[in-house]
Amino acid sequence: MAGYSVDDFVEGYNQLNARKFSDLTYAEVSKLMKEYGDIDPMISQLIQDAYAKVALCPFELSAMRH
């Protein structure tokens, strides 16, 4: 997945789907992570990173890292 960033994923998702990625619920994101994680765990990680970037405030992200 080299060269494919979280921003690329979100932009691509938004272009291909009626709803924006940022409008998805955690349950919907979890379903995507499961579905695509069965294909490649790196895709699941990318989806999780994208969700963290668009759905969580910076304070929550900082707390998750520690």
C-alpha beads as a LAMMPS data file, in Angstrom:
LAMMPS data file: protein, C-alpha beads

66 atoms
65 bonds

1 atom types
1 bond types

-500.0 500.0 xlo xhi
-500.0 500.0 ylo yhi
-500.0 500.0 zlo zhi

Masses

1 110.0

Atoms # bond

1 1 1 0.000 0.000 0.000
2 1 1 3.018 2.183 -0.401
3 1 1 2.147 5.567 -1.792
4 1 1 -1.528 5.350 -0.824
5 1 1 -2.333 7.771 1.970
6 1 1 -5.286 8.209 4.288
7 1 1 -6.217 11.373 2.380
8 1 1 -6.153 9.433 -0.927
9 1 1 -8.438 6.791 0.565
10 1 1 -10.954 9.321 1.895
11 1 1 -10.966 11.270 -1.368
12 1 1 -11.470 8.085 -3.395
13 1 1 -14.220 6.868 -1.084
14 1 1 -16.028 10.201 -1.341
15 1 1 -15.830 10.133 -5.146
16 1 1 -17.195 6.591 -5.406
17 1 1 -19.979 6.725 -2.821
18 1 1 -23.083 8.831 -2.267
19 1 1 -22.175 9.505 1.388
20 1 1 -18.956 11.101 2.548
21 1 1 -16.600 8.931 4.567
22 1 1 -16.833 11.402 7.439
23 1 1 -20.605 10.778 7.630
24 1 1 -20.239 7.044 8.297
25 1 1 -20.981 5.678 11.736
26 1 1 -18.433 3.648 13.637
27 1 1 -20.530 0.526 12.951
28 1 1 -20.373 1.184 9.200
29 1 1 -16.623 1.784 9.361
30 1 1 -16.183 -1.416 11.388
31 1 1 -18.089 -3.349 8.715
32 1 1 -15.798 -1.927 6.015
33 1 1 -12.737 -2.807 8.099
34 1 1 -13.953 -6.408 8.465
35 1 1 -14.922 -6.792 4.815
36 1 1 -11.691 -5.385 3.390
37 1 1 -9.520 -6.706 6.221
38 1 1 -10.402 -10.212 5.079
39 1 1 -8.771 -9.314 1.760
40 1 1 -5.758 -7.470 3.169
41 1 1 -5.160 -6.385 6.786
42 1 1 -3.350 -3.283 5.536
43 1 1 -6.592 -2.049 3.975
44 1 1 -8.361 -2.501 7.288
45 1 1 -5.635 -0.456 8.994
46 1 1 -5.948 2.268 6.350
47 1 1 -9.709 2.451 6.938
48 1 1 -9.151 2.658 10.700
49 1 1 -6.573 5.431 10.243
50 1 1 -8.921 7.323 7.919
51 1 1 -11.750 7.079 10.438
52 1 1 -9.485 8.339 13.199
53 1 1 -8.419 11.270 11.050
54 1 1 -11.890 12.400 9.982
55 1 1 -14.017 11.420 12.968
56 1 1 -11.940 12.071 16.083
57 1 1 -10.689 15.369 17.386
58 1 1 -6.891 15.792 17.794
59 1 1 -7.155 15.465 21.582
60 1 1 -8.744 12.024 21.279
61 1 1 -6.095 10.939 18.760
62 1 1 -3.358 12.046 21.128
63 1 1 -4.907 10.064 23.964
64 1 1 -5.152 6.941 21.769
65 1 1 -1.420 7.024 21.017
66 1 1 -0.405 6.987 24.691

Bonds

1 1 1 2
2 1 2 3
3 1 3 4
4 1 4 5
5 1 5 6
6 1 6 7
7 1 7 8
8 1 8 9
9 1 9 10
10 1 10 11
11 1 11 12
12 1 12 13
13 1 13 14
14 1 14 15
15 1 15 16
16 1 16 17
17 1 17 18
18 1 18 19
19 1 19 20
20 1 20 21
21 1 21 22
22 1 22 23
23 1 23 24
24 1 24 25
25 1 25 26
26 1 26 27
27 1 27 28
28 1 28 29
29 1 29 30
30 1 30 31
31 1 31 32
32 1 32 33
33 1 33 34
34 1 34 35
35 1 35 36
36 1 36 37
37 1 37 38
38 1 38 39
39 1 39 40
40 1 40 41
41 1 41 42
42 1 42 43
43 1 43 44
44 1 44 45
45 1 45 46
46 1 46 47
47 1 47 48
48 1 48 49
49 1 49 50
50 1 50 51
51 1 51 52
52 1 52 53
53 1 53 54
54 1 54 55
55 1 55 56
56 1 56 57
57 1 57 58
58 1 58 59
59 1 59 60
60 1 60 61
61 1 61 62
62 1 62 63
63 1 63 64
64 1 64 65
65 1 65 66
